[in-house]
Amino acid sequence: MRRWVLAGGIAVLVGSALVLVVTGNTDVRYTADSDSIQPMWARWIPAVVGILLIRVLPWRLDRAPGGSADRRQAWILLGCAAAFAVLLKVLGLGLFEVLKALLLLAVPLAVFRWWGGKPTADWPTSVRWAPVLPVATFLGLSYVGPLAVPVPAKPDLTAIELVLTVVGVFFINSVLEEYFYRRWLQTRWEQLLGPWPAILLSSIAWAVWHIALQGRGELGIDLASVLVNQGVQGLFLGYLWSRYRLMWPLITVHGAINAVGLMLSLV
């Protein structure tokens, strides 16, 4: 199964890129806050450079998650991810917070309480700040220089509304999603399949729900677009988690992806 998931995940991402090239849709929306677009390859370079830095730097954990593998938890969490993507697309964004709270938080916590056996991974103190360079490089390439995302239009929000929006998005999206897709989902599949099949699986699962936010009505093109955008970014986030077992790099990167464009629009 490990080889099939690895090969299938690679095929999905490569196939999505080919679909966009063939159909002439290589410019993708990079955020739900704007209709601005960016070439898909510009979304890849920060992620690829970040992955290479993680790979070559000597300060990493390089340790598999401890504990016994639990197929029930792994499949239930994957089912929650699939249900979230499908129901959000079918029912619409009006139920976004409800579906996310139910499927990405309440159900997983109930499963963990019922079956227990959470995967564990201890890390030496020396690696706690090791991800600084990959994270800083990813953010620098994404928001400074020729690869920087276009600055969206200034939002029509009061100062209080802006603060509440940024804080709400940070916790509802950045924190919750990284706990669910990386710490919970990816870790359990790593116990079953190994690092890269699990990283691919969690990245694709994380990417597909964004169709409801960033889609333009053509399901095939929308699916390919989120896979070459969030799917590739998910590889970087997943590799950060697999190598270091630290949450702060994931939350920092995800929070910046959601908030930096908004902050730049105010400058």
Backbone torsions as a table, in degrees:
resi	resn	phi	psi	omega
1	MET	NA	-34.7	-177.6
2	ARG	-57.6	-47.0	-178.3
3	ARG	-67.5	-36.5	180.0
4	TRP	-65.9	-43.0	179.2
5	VAL	-66.0	-42.3	179.2
6	LEU	-62.6	-49.9	-179.8
7	ALA	-65.1	-40.7	179.9
8	GLY	-65.7	-40.8	178.8
9	GLY	-63.9	-43.5	177.1
10	ILE	-62.5	-42.9	-179.6
11	ALA	-62.3	-38.2	179.6
12	VAL	-63.4	-45.9	-178.3
13	LEU	-70.1	-44.8	178.8
14	VAL	-65.2	-43.5	178.8
15	GLY	-61.3	-37.6	178.6
16	SER	-63.5	-42.9	178.1
17	ALA	-62.5	-42.0	179.8
18	LEU	-64.4	-39.4	177.9
19	VAL	-59.4	-44.0	-178.8
20	LEU	-68.5	-36.8	177.3
21	VAL	-65.2	-47.1	-177.2
22	VAL	-64.6	-37.7	-177.6
23	THR	-89.2	-3.4	179.5
24	GLY	73.5	30.1	-179.3
25	ASN	-115.6	44.3	-174.9
26	THR	-77.9	-9.7	173.0
27	ASP	-90.9	125.3	-174.1
28	VAL	-120.1	152.2	171.6
29	ARG	-70.9	132.7	-176.9
30	TYR	-102.1	-7.9	-179.6
31	THR	-155.0	152.8	176.1
32	ALA	-79.7	-10.9	-177.2
33	ASP	-83.7	-5.3	-176.8
34	SER	-154.3	154.3	174.3
35	ASP	-88.3	4.1	179.1
36	SER	-61.5	149.6	-178.1
37	ILE	-124.9	164.5	-179.3
38	GLN	-149.7	144.8	177.0
39	PRO	-57.0	138.8	-175.0
40	MET	-61.3	-32.4	-179.2
41	TRP	-66.5	-27.2	177.7
42	ALA	-68.7	-23.7	176.4
43	ARG	-79.7	-22.5	-176.7
44	TRP	-82.0	-38.9	-169.6
45	ILE	-58.1	-48.2	178.3
46	PRO	-58.9	-39.4	-179.7
47	ALA	-67.4	-44.0	-178.5
48	VAL	-65.8	-43.9	178.6
49	VAL	-63.0	-41.4	177.8
50	GLY	-61.4	-42.8	178.5
51	ILE	-62.9	-42.7	179.5
52	LEU	-63.8	-39.5	177.9
53	LEU	-63.6	-43.9	177.7
54	ILE	-59.1	-39.4	-176.7
55	ARG	-67.6	-40.0	-172.9
56	VAL	-91.0	-22.9	-179.6
57	LEU	-69.3	140.5	-176.2
58	PRO	-77.4	-17.0	-174.1
59	TRP	-90.0	93.1	178.9
60	ARG	-152.2	163.7	-176.8
61	LEU	-79.6	-49.3	178.3
62	ASP	54.5	45.6	-177.2
63	ARG	-136.2	133.7	-180.0
64	ALA	-71.5	152.9	177.5
65	PRO	-63.7	139.1	178.9
66	GLY	-82.3	-178.4	-178.2
67	GLY	88.2	166.7	-179.3
68	SER	-86.4	142.7	179.2
69	ALA	-66.6	138.6	-179.3
70	ASP	-125.7	100.3	-179.0
71	ARG	-62.4	-34.5	-179.0
72	ARG	-61.0	-48.7	179.8
73	GLN	-64.2	-42.4	-178.7
74	ALA	-60.1	-46.0	-178.3
75	TRP	-71.7	-37.1	178.2
76	ILE	-64.0	-43.6	179.0
77	LEU	-64.8	-40.1	177.2
78	LEU	-64.7	-37.7	175.7
79	GLY	-64.0	-38.4	176.3
80	CYS	-62.1	-42.4	179.0
81	ALA	-62.6	-43.8	179.5
82	ALA	-65.7	-43.3	-179.8
83	ALA	-63.8	-38.8	178.7
84	PHE	-61.4	-46.2	-179.1
85	ALA	-63.9	-44.6	-176.4
86	VAL	-69.8	-48.5	-176.9
87	LEU	-66.5	-35.8	178.6
88	LEU	-65.3	-38.7	178.3
89	LYS	-69.3	-40.7	-176.1
90	VAL	-76.7	-44.5	-173.5
91	LEU	-89.7	-19.0	177.1
92	GLY	94.8	169.1	-173.6
93	LEU	-73.3	-10.2	179.0
94	GLY	-61.8	-23.9	179.8
95	LEU	-106.8	18.4	-174.8
96	PHE	-55.1	-54.9	-176.5
97	GLU	-65.6	-37.9	-179.3
98	VAL	-65.7	-47.8	-179.6
99	LEU	-64.1	-39.9	-179.3
100	LYS	-66.4	-45.3	179.7
101	ALA	-62.6	-36.8	-178.4
102	LEU	-75.1	-53.0	-169.6
103	LEU	-86.2	-29.1	-177.9
104	LEU	-101.2	-7.4	-178.9
105	LEU	-129.6	-60.4	-173.2
106	ALA	-64.1	-50.5	-179.2
107	VAL	-62.6	-48.5	177.3
108	PRO	-57.2	-43.9	-179.4
109	LEU	-63.8	-37.2	176.8
110	ALA	-65.0	-41.3	178.6
111	VAL	-63.0	-44.3	-179.3
112	PHE	-64.6	-38.9	-179.9
113	ARG	-68.2	-37.1	-176.6
114	TRP	-72.9	-47.2	-174.3
115	TRP	-102.1	-22.4	-179.7
116	GLY	62.1	-152.6	176.9
117	GLY	67.5	41.7	179.7
118	LYS	-64.9	138.0	174.7
119	PRO	-63.5	146.3	178.9
120	THR	-126.0	156.5	175.4
121	ALA	-155.0	112.9	177.6
122	ASP	-88.6	146.9	179.6
123	TRP	-134.1	147.2	176.6
124	PRO	-71.4	150.7	-179.2
125	THR	-57.3	-30.3	-174.4
126	SER	-63.9	-17.8	-177.9
127	VAL	-95.2	-2.2	-171.4
128	ARG	-60.5	-34.7	-179.9
129	TRP	-106.2	7.1	179.5
130	ALA	-61.5	-34.0	-179.2
131	PRO	-73.7	-0.3	-175.9
132	VAL	-56.0	-47.1	-176.2
133	LEU	-65.8	-48.7	176.4
134	PRO	-59.3	-41.1	-179.2
135	VAL	-66.6	-47.0	-179.5
136	ALA	-63.8	-38.1	179.4
137	THR	-66.5	-44.6	177.9
138	PHE	-58.6	-47.5	-178.3
139	LEU	-68.4	-38.5	178.9
140	GLY	-63.5	-45.6	179.2
141	LEU	-66.8	-32.5	-176.7
142	SER	-76.1	-30.3	-170.0
143	TYR	-126.0	1.3	177.9
144	VAL	-134.4	137.6	175.4
145	GLY	90.9	-163.4	-171.6
146	PRO	-67.2	-20.9	-179.8
147	LEU	-94.4	0.1	-175.7
148	ALA	-60.8	140.8	178.8
149	VAL	-66.4	146.6	176.3
150	PRO	-60.3	144.1	179.8
151	VAL	-77.9	123.4	-179.9
152	PRO	-72.1	169.3	177.9
153	ALA	-64.4	149.4	179.9
154	LYS	-64.4	127.8	-177.7
155	PRO	-71.9	148.3	178.3
156	ASP	-88.8	73.4	-176.9
157	LEU	-131.3	146.9	171.4
158	THR	-75.1	169.0	-179.5
159	ALA	-60.2	-42.6	-179.9
160	ILE	-66.0	-43.3	178.2
161	GLU	-61.7	-38.5	179.4
162	LEU	-64.3	-46.7	179.9
163	VAL	-61.6	-45.7	-179.7
164	LEU	-63.4	-38.0	179.0
165	THR	-64.6	-48.0	-178.4
166	VAL	-62.8	-45.1	-179.2
167	VAL	-66.2	-44.1	179.8
168	GLY	-62.5	-45.8	179.1
169	VAL	-62.9	-37.8	-179.1
170	PHE	-60.2	-48.4	-176.6
171	PHE	-78.2	-42.9	-176.6
172	ILE	-70.6	-37.8	-177.5
173	ASN	-99.1	-65.1	-172.2
174	SER	-60.3	-55.9	-174.4
175	VAL	-69.2	-53.7	-176.2
176	LEU	-62.9	-44.3	-178.2
177	GLU	-65.1	-39.8	-179.3
178	GLU	-69.1	-35.5	174.6
179	TYR	-64.9	-45.6	-176.4
180	PHE	-71.0	-56.5	-170.5
181	TYR	-74.8	-33.5	-178.0
182	ARG	-101.0	-60.2	-174.0
183	ARG	-65.2	-40.1	-177.0
184	TRP	-92.9	-58.8	-175.1
185	LEU	-67.6	-55.5	-176.0
186	GLN	-60.9	-42.9	-176.9
187	THR	-61.0	-41.5	-179.5
188	ARG	-68.3	-36.3	177.1
189	TRP	-75.4	-26.4	173.4
190	GLU	-62.3	-37.4	178.6
191	GLN	-62.9	-29.1	-177.3
192	LEU	-93.1	-37.3	-169.0
193	LEU	-118.7	-16.6	-172.6
194	GLY	98.5	173.2	-170.4
195	PRO	-62.1	-60.4	-170.0
196	TRP	-69.8	-38.4	172.8
197	PRO	-58.7	-40.0	179.5
198	ALA	-68.7	-38.7	177.8
199	ILE	-62.1	-45.2	178.5
200	LEU	-62.3	-44.5	-178.6
201	LEU	-61.7	-47.5	-178.7
202	SER	-69.3	-33.7	179.8
203	SER	-66.8	-43.5	178.7
204	ILE	-66.4	-42.2	178.6
205	ALA	-61.5	-39.8	178.6
206	TRP	-69.2	-37.8	-175.6
207	ALA	-67.9	-42.5	-166.4
208	VAL	-66.3	-28.6	-178.5
209	TRP	-69.5	-18.6	-179.5
210	HIS	-69.0	-11.0	175.1
211	ILE	-55.6	-40.2	-178.2
212	ALA	-64.6	-28.6	-179.1
213	LEU	-88.9	-40.9	-168.8
214	GLN	-115.8	1.6	-178.8
215	GLY	-70.5	155.3	-179.7
216	ARG	-116.3	8.5	175.1
217	GLY	107.1	-8.8	174.7
218	GLU	-105.2	101.8	-168.4
219	LEU	-56.8	-46.8	-178.5
220	GLY	-61.4	-46.9	179.2
221	ILE	-67.5	-40.1	179.0
222	ASP	-62.0	-42.7	179.7
223	LEU	-64.1	-46.0	178.6
224	ALA	-61.3	-38.4	-177.3
225	SER	-65.0	-45.5	-179.6
226	VAL	-70.6	-29.9	179.1
227	LEU	-69.2	-38.5	179.0
228	VAL	-80.8	-12.1	178.6
229	ASN	-101.0	-81.6	-179.8
230	GLN	-64.1	-32.0	179.5
231	GLY	-60.9	-43.6	179.4
232	VAL	-72.8	-39.6	175.2
233	GLN	-60.5	-35.4	178.4
234	GLY	-63.3	-29.7	176.1
235	LEU	-63.0	-41.9	177.9
236	PHE	-64.9	-47.3	179.6
237	LEU	-62.9	-42.8	179.6
238	GLY	-64.9	-37.1	179.2
239	TYR	-70.5	-37.1	173.4
240	LEU	-56.1	-46.0	-178.6
241	TRP	-69.1	-42.7	-178.5
242	SER	-62.8	-37.7	-177.2
243	ARG	-81.6	-38.7	-169.3
244	TYR	-112.6	-22.7	-176.8
245	ARG	54.3	42.3	177.7
246	LEU	-124.2	138.2	-177.8
247	MET	-85.3	-30.3	-172.9
248	TRP	-60.6	-37.5	178.3
249	PRO	-64.1	-39.1	-179.4
250	LEU	-65.0	-47.1	-177.6
251	ILE	-67.7	-36.0	177.7
252	THR	-63.7	-49.7	-179.5
253	VAL	-63.9	-47.9	-178.5
254	HIS	-64.2	-41.4	178.5
255	GLY	-62.4	-39.0	178.2
256	ALA	-67.4	-41.0	178.1
257	ILE	-56.7	-38.9	-177.6
258	ASN	-80.8	-31.2	-167.4
259	ALA	-111.1	-25.9	-172.4
260	VAL	-62.9	-42.2	178.3
261	GLY	-58.1	-42.1	178.0
262	LEU	-63.7	-42.3	-179.2
263	MET	-66.2	-40.1	179.7
264	LEU	-64.7	-31.3	-179.5
265	SER	-67.9	-16.9	-178.9
266	LEU	-90.4	-13.3	-176.9
267	VAL	-71.9	NA	NA
